[in-house]
Amino acid sequence: MGSALEVELRHRLSRLDLEVAFTAGRETLALVGPSGSGKSTILHAIAGLFRPGRGKVVSGDRTLLDTDRRIVVPPEDRRVGLVFQHGGLFPFLNVLSNVAYGVRGDRRAREESARSVLERFGISHLAEARPGTLSGGERQRVALARALASDPEILLLDEPLSALDAVTRSEVAAELEMRLDEAALPTILVSHDFTDVLGLADRVLVIHEGRVVQTGRPAELLEAPASGFVASLAGVNYCVGHAARRGELTEVRNEDWPVPIRSADAAEGPVAVVVYPWEVSIAATLPQGSALNAVSGAVRRVAVVGNRARVTLDSRPPIVAEVTGESARHLELEPGAVVVASWKATSTRLVRAPMGIDRAQA
C-alpha cells in the first residue's frame, strides 16, 4: 500500500520558471494544464528522470530527492511505476517479458508474477504478442499492468488517454478507474484535457506557466473556477461583473455588456458568473420561454465532438454553447452566422470574483 507523497520543485525551464509544491495521499491527483506548463517535467522529477535546480521528493519515510542535502536516489531504486502516453513498451519484447521487466526476483519468479498480473488484468491471451501488434487500448492496459507489477510506492501516468480514440478512451478510462481504486497508491495523472480526468481524479491541480493556480475536487473547479483560465480549461463559461439584487433575482452588470446577466443566486458586489455550455441554447432569433438571459453574436468556431457540437460566439460576454450535432446542422451553424444564445437564471451560478476585480472594472 502507498504512503504520502510530498513534492517541492523549483527549476528554470527555457520558457518559464517552474515552482510547485503539493502532497498526495492514497489518491489520484491530476495535474492539468496546457502543453509547456511543466506537467511532464514534474513527473520526470518524481521518477528520477530529471534533476531540478532545487527540489525535494519524499515518499512516506523515504527521501528520494533533496537537493539541499544532496540526496538523489536513482530511478531504479525509487519504486515508481510510470505509464507513458503511448505506453512506452519495449518493442523487442513480448507482452509477458514487458510486464516481467520491472519485477524483482529470479527469472522464474518474475515470469510467474507477470502471468499473475496479466491474468488479473484479463489480458493473459496477449502474453506472447509484440507491442507492434497491439491496439492502442491494449498497449495502455499492458503498460499499466507493467507499472503495477513492480509493486510501486508511487504511480505516474503521463497523458494515458490522449492517444486513444473516443471509444477506446472511454473503455480504458473505466478500467483505469477500477485499477487505481484497487492499487490505493499516491497516483499522479498528467493531462492537458480536463475531461480526461473526470471520474479518475480525486483532486485536480491546475498548472499554468509553471505555477499551481487552483486546487480542488473536479466538481469544485467546474462549479467555482478561480479565473478565466481555469474556466476555459474546465470548459465552462466564465465572466466577471458587479452584482445587485433586483427583487428575487440578482443582476450582474459589466460596462462591456449590452445587457445584464440575471441569476437566481443571491449576491452583492464583485462576482464571477459561471454557466455550463450544455445549459445554453442556440437559436436563429430570440426564443420565447423562461430563459431570462440572451446575447447575440456571430459564430466564431464550431467544434464537433462525437454527437455534440461546441459553438463559440463573438458575443459580449463571449459564450460557448454545447448543442447536439443535429441542432448544429439544422441551424446551419458555421463561422460568421449570427445567432442568439440564451439560458435560464437558475442555470447562472455566481461565485467569488478573483482578487483585483472591483466596481470600476465590473
N, C-alpha and C positions, 0 to 999 in steps of 0.2 A: 504494500500500500504506500501511497505517496505522502510526502511531507510538504510543509510550506516552502514556497519558492520566493526568494527576495532578490530583486534586481535593481541596481542603480548603475546607470551608464552615462558617460559624457565622452563625446568624440566629435572632432571637426571633420565632417564629410566635405566633399567637393562643393556642394551647393547649399549646405545647411549645417547648423550646429545641433547635433543630437544630444538631448538631455532629458532622460526619462528615469522615473523611479516608480516601482509598483511591487505588489506582492500578490501571490496566487496560492490558494489552498488547494484542497482536493476538488477542483472545479475546472471548467473550461473558460478561459479568459481570452477573448478575441481582441486582437489589435487590428483596427480598421482604419484605413486612410488611403489616400491616393498613391499612385506609384511615385517612388522617390522620396517618401516621407520618413524613411528609416526603419520600416517594419521588419524587413528581412535581415537587416543588419543586427537588430535586437535578437532575433532568433539565432543567428550565427554566433553572436557573442555568448549566448547561453550555452550553445552546443560546443563552444571552444574552437569554432572555425574562424573566429575573428577576435582580435585583441583590441579593445578600445583604449583610447588615451588614458582615461580614468574609469574605474568601474569596480563593482562588486556583484558577485552572483553567489547566493547561498541557498543550498538545498537541504532543508532540515537542519541538522547539526554539522553538515559538511560545507566548507567554503570551497567553491570551485574556482573562484576568481576574486582576488583582492589586489588591485594594482598598488595600493599604498603599502601593503605588507609583502608585495612581490610573490603572491601565491597564484600560480597558474596551473590548474590540473589539466593534463592533456585530454583531448576529446575522447579517446578510447577508455578513459577511466572515469568519465563523468556520469555514466549510466543515463544517457539521454537518448530517447527514441526520436528520430527525425523523419518526417514524411514530406517529400518534395512535391512540387506542383505536378510534375509528370511521372511521379513515382520514384525515380532515381534508382531503379533496379539495375543490377549488373546484367548486361545483355548476353554475356558469355556463360552465365549460369542459369540452370533451370529454376523453376519456382521453389522447389524444395531446398536447393542449395542457397538461394537468395534468403529465404526465411531462416535457415540454419546459420547464416553467416555471423550474426551477432550473438549467438547463443554460446554461453561458456560451457566448457567440458570437452571430453574427447569426441571424436567423430561420431561414434555410435550414439552417445548421449545427445549430441546436438541434433542429429537426424531424427531421433525419437521425439525430441521436444518439438522440432519443426513440424513433424507429421501430426502431432497432437494439436498444434495451433491451427494448421490447415484444416483439420477435421472440425475444430471448434468454429472456425470461420466459414465452414461449408464450402471450401474450395480445394478439398483434397484431390479432386479429379484433375486439378491443374498442376499437380506436383512435378510432372516431367516436362511441362511446357516451357518454352523460352519466352522471355518478356516480349519479343517482337511479334509473337503470335497472339498476344492477349489484347482484348478490347481495353478502352480507357478505364472503364469501371473495374474490370478485373485487375488491371495494373494497380489501381489505387487500393483495392482490397488486399492484394498481396503486399503492397508497401506498408499498409497499416499492420498487417499480420507480422511482417518482419520487424517493425518498430516495437511491437508489444511482446514479441517472442523473446527479446533480450532482457525482459523484466526490468524496464527502465524506472527511474525515480521521477523523471520528467518526460512529457511527451510534447513534441513540437510539430505543428502542422503548417506548412508553408503553401498557401493557396491550394488546398487539396481538391477543390471542386471547380476551379476556374477553367480547367482544360477540358471539361466534360460537357456533352450536350445536355439539353434541358431535362430529358427523361432520365438519362444516366445520373445526372447531378442529383435529382430527387431521390433515386434509389440509393446512391452512395451516401447521401446526407442522412437518410433514415438509418442505414447500418452504422454510420459514424456515431450517431446519437446513442444507439444501443451500446456500442463498444466503449465509448467514452464513459457512459454510466457504469459499465462493468469494471473498467480499469480504475476509476476513482483516483486519478493522478492529477497533480498540477499539470494542466494542459494549456499550451499557448497556441492559439489558432490565428494565423495571419490571413487577412483578406482585404481586397480593395472594394469589395461589394458587400454592403450592409446586409442585403437579403440572403447572402450565403451563410451568415452566422445566426440568423433567426432560427430558433429551435435547437441550435447547437451550443450557443454560448450562455453561460450563467451571467457573465458580466462582459461589458464591452469597454475598451479604451479606445477613444478616437484620437488618432495621431495626425497632426498637421505640422509640416515643416520641422520635424524633429522634436515636437513637444506634445504632451498629452493635453488635449483641450477639453475633454469631458470624459467622465467615467460613470457607468451606471448599468443597470439591467437593460436589455434591449427595449423593453416596453417603456422604460423611463426616457430613453433617448428619442423614441418615436413620439411620446406624448409631450415631452418638455425639452427639446433641443436647446442647448445653451447659446447657440449662434446660428447665423445663416449657413455657415459652412457645415455644421453638424446636421442641420435640417436638410441641406442639399444631399449630403452623404446618405442620410436615412431615407431620403425620397419623400419628404413632406413639404408642404407649402409653409413658408415662414416669413413674416414681416413684422415690423415694429411700428408702434403708434402710441397715441395717448388716449386712455380710456376714461369715459364719463358715463355715469348711469343715466338712462333715459327710460323712466318707468320700470318695467320688468326686464328690460334689456340693457345691454351695455353697448355704447357706440365707441368705436375706435377710429380716430382720425389721424391723418398724416397729410402734411401740406402738399405732398406729391400725388395724393389720390383724389380723383374727382368726386368720389362719394365715400362716406364712412363704411366701415365693416361692422356688422351687428352680431352680437354674441349673447347667448343665454347665460354665460358665466358672469358672475359679479366681479367687477374690478374698478379701480380708480387709479389714475396716474399712468406712468410709462408701462407698457406691456408688450409682449410678443404674441402675435397671432399664429396659431398652428392649425392647419386644415389638411386632412388626409386627401391625397389625389382622388381616391375612389369615392369620396363624398361629394366631389364636384361633377356637375352635369354640364354638358356642352350642347348648345342649340344654335340654330341659324339666327333666331331672334329671341328677344326677351320672353322667357316662358311664363305661363300663368301657373300659380301654385303657391306653396308655402315657403319657398326659398326667399329669404329676406336679403340675400347678398347676391349681387350680379355685377360683373365687369365685362367690358367688351375689349377685343383686341385681335390683332392679326396672328394667325398661327405661325410660330417660329420653327417648330420642329415636331415631327410625329415619329415616335419610336415604337415599333411593333415588337412585343414580347409574347410569344405564344398566341393565345386568342385575345390578348388585350393590347391596347394602344395607349401610350403616354403622350399627351398633347401639351406642348408648352406654348403659352400665349404671351405675346408682347403687350401685356396689359399693365395697368397701374393699380395695384402692385402686380408683378408678374405672377401668373398662376399656372400650375401644372395639374392637369386632369387625367384620370385613368378611365378609359371607356372600353367597351367591347370592340373587337375588330369589326363586327357588323355595323355598329354605330358609326365608326370612323369612315367606313365605306359609304354608308347611307348619306352622311353629311358631307361627303367628298372633302374630307379634311386633308389639306395639303398646305405647305408654306405659302403665306400671303392671304389665305382665306380669312375673312373677318367673321368671328363667331362671338357668342356670349357664354361666359362661364357663370354658373350660379350654384349656390349651396345654402344650406339652412343655418340659422343662428344656433341651433342645437349642435351643429357639427363644427362650430367655431370655438376652439379651445383658446383660452387666454392664460399665458404663463408669465413668469417674471421676466422682465426685459433684461438684456445684457447690461453690464455696468457701462456708464457713459451715455446712456440714452436719456435725454431729458425733454422737457416740454418744448424747447426751442427746436429740437430735431424732429420731434413727432408731429 
